[in-house]
Amino acid sequence: MEKIAIVGSPNVGKSVIFNNLTGAYATVSNYPGTTVEVTRGKCAIHQKEYEVIDTPGMYSFLTITEEEKVTRTILLNENPALVLHVIDTKNIERMLPLTLQLIEADVPLILVLNIMDEAERLGIKIDVKQLENELGIPVISTISVTGKGMNLLRETIYNYVPVLNKKFIYNDKIEEAVETISSKILKAQYPISKRLFSTLILQEDIDIHSFIKEREPTVYNSIQKLIKEIKKGYANPLSYIIAMQRQKIASDIVSKVKSSPVRFAKDFADKLSKITMNPWAGSLILFIVLYYGLYKFVGQFAAGTLVDFLENKIFGEYIIPVLSKFIENIIPWKILQDLFIHEYGIINLGLRYAVALILPIVGTFFLVFAIIEDTGYLPRLAMLIDRIFKKIGLSGRAVIPMVLGLGCDTMATMVTRTLSTKRERIIATILLTLAIPCSAQLGVILGLLGNKPNALFVWLGVLCFIFLLVGFLAAKLMPGEKPLFFMEIPPLRLPKISNVLVKTYTRMKWYFKEIFPLFILASVAIWFGQITGIFDLILNVLKYPVHFIGLPDKTAVAYLFGFFRRDYGAAGLYDMSKEGLLTTNQLVVAIVTMTLFLPCIAQFLINIKERGLKTGVAISTFVFFFAFIVGYLLNLVINVFNIRL
Amino acid sequence: MKCALCGYEFSEKESVSTCKNCPLHKGCELIKCPNCGYEWPKEPEWIKKLGRT
């Protein structure tokens, strides 16, 4: 029985087309050796029976996910008589590169322009005949949920006659290399075209390389030599170069067949998109985003005005006096009163820090973050900083854990698993533990230094310098290949208010659920430490490193808070600053040291869990001592040069 | 759902399968993109219901 494979990205309506073709009967099973599900069913067109396979989502033949690997294996091993590439018509430009790869693979192919109704609603029109001419394959437009176009698709499947697939040409160097590999080097027979195999070889697909090594071990050295030679001519990886050239071919075709009423808006968005990734203009845009988004809105408005209102008015005048009176009335013992009220009580410390200090700061931070996220700016930021990250042994992909680290370093350390090499994972863990402040801490710091621009500049400068220096040294100490990175850039768009509000609310709820119990627990631990004398003992020990960096004794309390959570410690510094116990110079030294300090106990444990006992303990120990050494040096420089911030 | 970072579209089920190896995944309220690893908190049920009406 002939097989029909339905392929395409996730959420393009493949399963609805599958159900339309096969009816209700389908078998779902894991693809052998994987946990990926593949659905199979039968369909009959004019009494001719076919086996239809609904494959897992696939973006490209250059596979990343397990799902993509399974789909590629099906195409390579099951030799389908026909492949239906289903695309979401409104995203035709992003999806056409896979069509080009399938044409390049020389598989019998029909392109299905699905979800046509949504495209039409957006005013998008596709000249189907012209697209057929451009691609050299049948093209059918469908609305799978209503069944529109399905009869034509069935007829086209039944009447399909294999044609010689069109050839799309890359630039001279790549084309020459593809030709050399496919016609001169590869000798054996392959399940799909040698041309596609050659591009995947050039793109250094690990599985394809292993496949070639197994099938034609004698030619493998020549292939390696050729790749090395071609790579010399490009600053970027060949996978990136080929993907970009293929995208250009796709964009050229789309420009001939698609008309859209929002051309002006799209042109503007495209131009703006390019500007955000330009090293100079992009850096300026990043500075503006950080200045207004973080410094002005989070640092000055939230950490200044909002915190001031909540702390002094709501907590200072209402909540704390009322609850203090209530506790004093119902609990006669001072020792037990201390658990709830007075200097380190749950209400005065844990509740006040969580609600009056941290909540407005993280709330506004998450609001800004949701706006940035919803515009599609984050992937552009990843592309912008990719070249800087490469110098410190990381790729733009590491922007994901680094950005998440601004929310929570512990969670971000787990995300370092997605980095491709062990070297990258270790460097990213060091940098997260050391130099990425979490959102709450960042907000408190911005609040502390919001009206002291010189001090803020010194803090930021030291942090950036340490980030780059430690990253650079770590990359030198752990030599390895430059990591590869390129990602699909979704369109730039105006943020939707509903999306932004939902994201902000969801994140605030999650964060508050995370920190509130910890803040209460820390208050209880401090209370317990006080009545047993452990608190004073630890403070006496902590006084030495605190003196070492030129800070008053009481700063040891903030550092002790910092062991529980860095933001809790930053809030302690906030209290000290408000009481006038720290000069601006001391404040900068204290904040720099605390930012570099181990984020929290959870971070220490996750470092061990993710990087192993030896590396995890080594990273945490290094960070602890390094933070105080930097604090000492900063204090020394400030004093020697008699700097007044 | 769609990843805000890489644009990858996936189902919640796929996200859960990505988290299988994480020791903290039980009771975790984060969605993780299977393509790039980016994470964000799950949308509460009442907001989902509100969106459907």
Interface residues (C-beta under 8 A of the other chain):
Chain A: S9 P10 N11 T35 G57 Y59 I64 T65 E67 E373 D374 G376 L378 P379 A382 R397 I400 P401 L404 M411 M414 V415 R417 T418 M487 E488 I489 P490 V502 K503 Y505 T506 R507 K509 W510 K513 K609
Chain B: A4 L5 C6 G7 Y8 E9 F10 S11 E14 S17 C22 P23 L24 E29 L30 P34 N35 C36 G37 Y38 E39 W40 P41 K42 E43 P44 I47
